[in-house]
Amino acid sequence: MIVSHNEIVAMVNKAFLGMQREVGEADLIASMVAELQMAGLNGILHFNNASPFILSEHDVPIDIIHQAEGKISLDLHGSSLVCHLPVVMDYALEKMGNLDHFKIYLHNCHNRWLAYSELVNLAAKGIACMAKWDNGTAPRHTLFTLNQGFIYPDLYYFNEAQDNYNTNDMVIELATSNFDIEKEIQYFDYKISTDELFETHQRAWKEGIYVDDEQWAILKKSAAEILVENSEASSKGAGGV
């Protein structure tokens, strides 16, 4: 089916607000999902997969495991990345300051595909970005690269895991100059280019955004059920029957 950007944002916003989380901003998360869907990268599927985890997570702060000039390691305690990444990126950019390079190690997190829009937004700041993570299923490894002068990334997929990354971790590198990725991409199995993502994005604005019918139905049902459950709980808490 075809839906609009506003429809996706409204539905995801409603679903996330219904979860009553203390961590994460609904409007930012809704935009992250919509941007990933517009790129043809199954944003709604990833949000649907994330929802059970988000509902069961505890609202705990991120811990800084290690911090030094040019790098930081963070423990997300099994939380969904979508709830924390906007704050993490703001903090990392502040710490990066005038440095040429900054590396972020994110441990014990999931739903890393939903990082897409936050990483793409770095283009407007003139920051080059490279991110890596293993998926646990095929394709096993993903490499995201966004060099200066581009507004969409190149995505490289590997059927074999690379560098022994933990499947619950993600590494994000920021730089003021372009990355040399020749060694990184020697053995990639397939690629989605910046040109393909640009064309998909532009087509989505003009023609609407394609969403799998089943995934849209799951999202609508999830949002409705969460809102009903919370409304009932609120009524009882306020003396209702």
QUIHU-V932385 format. One record per residue. N is the residue number from 0. RES is the residue in one small letter. SS is DSSP state (a for helix, b for strand, c for the rest). OMEGA is omega as a letter, one per 20 degrees, with the letter a starting at -180 (999 if undefined). D_FIRST is the distance of its C-alpha to the first C-alpha in Angstrom with 2 decimals. Layout:
N:RES:SS:OMEGA:D_FIRST ; N:RES:SS:OMEGA:D_FIRST
This chain:
0:m:c:r:0.00 ; 1:i:b:r:3.81 ; 2:v:b:r:6.63 ; 3:s:c:r:10.31 ; 4:h:a:a:13.00 ; 5:n:a:r:14.81 ; 6:e:a:r:12.25 ; 7:i:a:a:12.22 ; 8:v:a:a:15.98 ; 9:a:a:a:16.66 ; 10:m:a:r:14.99 ; 11:v:a:r:16.68 ; 12:n:a:a:19.81 ; 13:k:a:a:20.04 ; 14:a:a:a:19.62 ; 15:f:a:r:22.26 ; 16:l:a:r:24.63 ; 17:g:a:r:24.61 ; 18:m:c:r:25.99 ; 19:q:c:r:29.06 ; 20:r:c:r:29.85 ; 21:e:c:a:32.84 ; 22:v:c:r:31.60 ; 23:g:c:r:28.60 ; 24:e:c:a:27.32 ; 25:a:a:a:24.03 ; 26:d:a:r:23.22 ; 27:l:a:a:24.01 ; 28:i:a:r:22.02 ; 29:a:a:r:18.90 ; 30:s:a:r:19.41 ; 31:m:a:r:20.03 ; 32:v:a:a:16.71 ; 33:a:a:a:14.80 ; 34:e:a:r:16.97 ; 35:l:a:r:16.45 ; 36:q:a:r:12.63 ; 37:m:a:r:13.25 ; 38:a:c:a:15.64 ; 39:g:c:a:13.25 ; 40:l:c:r:15.34 ; 41:n:c:r:13.24 ; 42:g:a:a:14.51 ; 43:i:a:r:12.74 ; 44:l:a:a:13.99 ; 45:h:a:r:17.36 ; 46:f:a:r:17.53 ; 47:n:a:r:16.80 ; 48:n:a:a:19.52 ; 49:a:a:a:21.75 ; 50:s:a:r:21.62 ; 51:p:a:r:24.17 ; 52:f:a:a:26.45 ; 53:i:a:a:26.31 ; 54:l:a:a:27.14 ; 55:s:a:a:30.11 ; 56:e:c:r:31.47 ; 57:h:c:r:34.67 ; 58:d:c:a:34.89 ; 59:v:c:a:37.46 ; 60:p:c:r:38.36 ; 61:i:c:r:37.95 ; 62:d:b:r:41.26 ; 63:i:b:a:42.74 ; 64:i:b:a:44.19 ; 65:h:b:r:45.84 ; 66:q:b:r:46.11 ; 67:a:b:r:48.08 ; 68:e:c:r:48.13 ; 69:g:c:r:44.99 ; 70:k:b:r:43.15 ; 71:i:b:r:41.98 ; 72:s:b:a:40.91 ; 73:l:b:r:38.90 ; 74:d:b:a:38.29 ; 75:l:b:r:35.11 ; 76:h:b:r:36.27 ; 77:g:b:a:33.10 ; 78:s:b:r:30.88 ; 79:s:b:a:27.36 ; 80:l:a:a:27.67 ; 81:v:a:a:25.07 ; 82:c:a:a:27.60 ; 83:h:c:a:30.50 ; 84:l:a:r:29.64 ; 85:p:a:r:29.82 ; 86:v:a:r:33.35 ; 87:v:a:a:34.29 ; 88:m:a:r:33.45 ; 89:d:a:a:35.40 ; 90:y:a:a:38.32 ; 91:a:a:r:38.26 ; 92:l:a:r:38.30 ; 93:e:a:r:41.19 ; 94:k:a:r:43.08 ; 95:m:a:r:42.43 ; 96:g:c:a:44.22 ; 97:n:c:r:46.03 ; 98:l:c:r:45.62 ; 99:d:c:a:44.29 ; 100:h:b:r:42.32 ; 101:f:b:a:40.93 ; 102:k:b:a:39.53 ; 103:i:b:r:37.52 ; 104:y:b:r:37.57 ; 105:l:b:a:35.10 ; 106:h:b:r:36.13 ; 107:n:b:r:34.60 ; 108:c:b:r:31.06 ; 109:h:b:a:27.61 ; 110:n:c:a:23.94 ; 111:r:a:r:25.33 ; 112:w:a:a:22.14 ; 113:l:a:r:21.47 ; 114:a:a:a:24.59 ; 115:y:a:a:22.77 ; 116:s:a:r:22.60 ; 117:e:a:r:26.15 ; 118:l:a:r:27.47 ; 119:v:a:a:25.79 ; 120:n:a:r:27.37 ; 121:l:a:a:30.74 ; 122:a:a:a:30.54 ; 123:a:a:r:31.28 ; 124:k:a:a:34.36 ; 125:g:c:a:35.68 ; 126:i:c:r:35.46 ; 127:a:b:a:34.68 ; 128:c:b:r:32.91 ; 129:m:b:r:32.74 ; 130:a:b:a:31.16 ; 131:k:b:r:31.45 ; 132:w:b:r:30.31 ; 133:d:b:a:30.18 ; 134:n:c:a:27.19 ; 135:g:c:r:29.08 ; 136:t:c:a:26.82 ; 137:a:c:i:26.12 ; 138:p:c:a:26.06 ; 139:r:c:a:28.95 ; 140:h:b:r:29.54 ; 141:t:b:r:27.65 ; 142:l:b:r:29.45 ; 143:f:b:r:28.05 ; 144:t:b:r:30.24 ; 145:l:b:a:30.11 ; 146:n:c:a:33.28 ; 147:q:c:a:34.67 ; 148:g:c:r:33.59 ; 149:f:c:r:29.96 ; 150:i:c:r:27.05 ; 151:y:c:a:24.77 ; 152:p:c:r:26.09 ; 153:d:b:r:26.70 ; 154:l:b:r:25.45 ; 155:y:b:a:27.70 ; 156:y:b:a:27.08 ; 157:f:b:r:29.99 ; 158:n:c:r:30.05 ; 159:e:c:r:33.28 ; 160:a:c:a:33.96 ; 161:q:c:r:35.96 ; 162:d:c:r:38.95 ; 163:n:c:r:38.77 ; 164:y:c:r:36.35 ; 165:n:c:a:35.80 ; 166:t:c:r:32.21 ; 167:n:c:a:32.32 ; 168:d:c:r:33.49 ; 169:m:b:r:32.31 ; 170:v:b:r:34.50 ; 171:i:b:r:33.78 ; 172:e:b:r:36.26 ; 173:l:b:a:36.73 ; 174:a:b:r:39.07 ; 175:t:c:r:40.47 ; 176:s:c:a:40.56 ; 177:n:c:r:38.31 ; 178:f:c:r:38.14 ; 179:d:c:a:39.73 ; 180:i:c:a:37.23 ; 181:e:c:r:38.88 ; 182:k:c:a:40.17 ; 183:e:c:a:36.99 ; 184:i:c:a:34.86 ; 185:q:c:a:37.45 ; 186:y:c:a:35.72 ; 187:f:c:a:31.99 ; 188:d:c:r:29.93 ; 189:y:b:a:27.02 ; 190:k:b:r:25.82 ; 191:i:b:a:22.99 ; 192:s:c:r:24.88 ; 193:t:a:r:24.90 ; 194:d:a:r:24.19 ; 195:e:a:r:20.99 ; 196:l:a:r:19.79 ; 197:f:a:a:20.94 ; 198:e:a:r:19.07 ; 199:t:a:a:15.73 ; 200:h:a:a:16.44 ; 201:q:a:r:17.53 ; 202:r:a:r:14.59 ; 203:a:a:r:12.29 ; 204:w:a:a:14.77 ; 205:k:a:a:14.91 ; 206:e:a:a:11.49 ; 207:g:c:a:9.29 ; 208:i:b:r:8.14 ; 209:y:b:r:5.71 ; 210:v:c:r:5.47 ; 211:d:c:a:6.30 ; 212:d:a:a:5.82 ; 213:e:a:a:9.57 ; 214:q:a:r:10.21 ; 215:w:a:r:8.57 ; 216:a:a:r:10.64 ; 217:i:a:r:13.54 ; 218:l:a:a:13.56 ; 219:k:a:a:13.67 ; 220:k:a:r:16.27 ; 221:s:a:a:18.20 ; 222:a:a:a:18.53 ; 223:a:a:a:19.66 ; 224:e:a:a:22.08 ; 225:i:a:a:23.61 ; 226:l:a:r:24.26 ; 227:v:a:a:25.80 ; 228:e:a:a:27.99 ; 229:n:a:r:29.23 ; 230:s:a:r:29.92 ; 231:e:a:a:32.00 ; 232:a:a:r:33.84 ; 233:s:a:a:34.57 ; 234:s:a:a:35.95 ; 235:k:a:a:38.22 ; 236:g:a:a:39.39 ; 237:a:c:r:40.31 ; 238:g:c:r:42.28 ; 239:g:c:a:39.63 ; 240:v:c:999:39.57
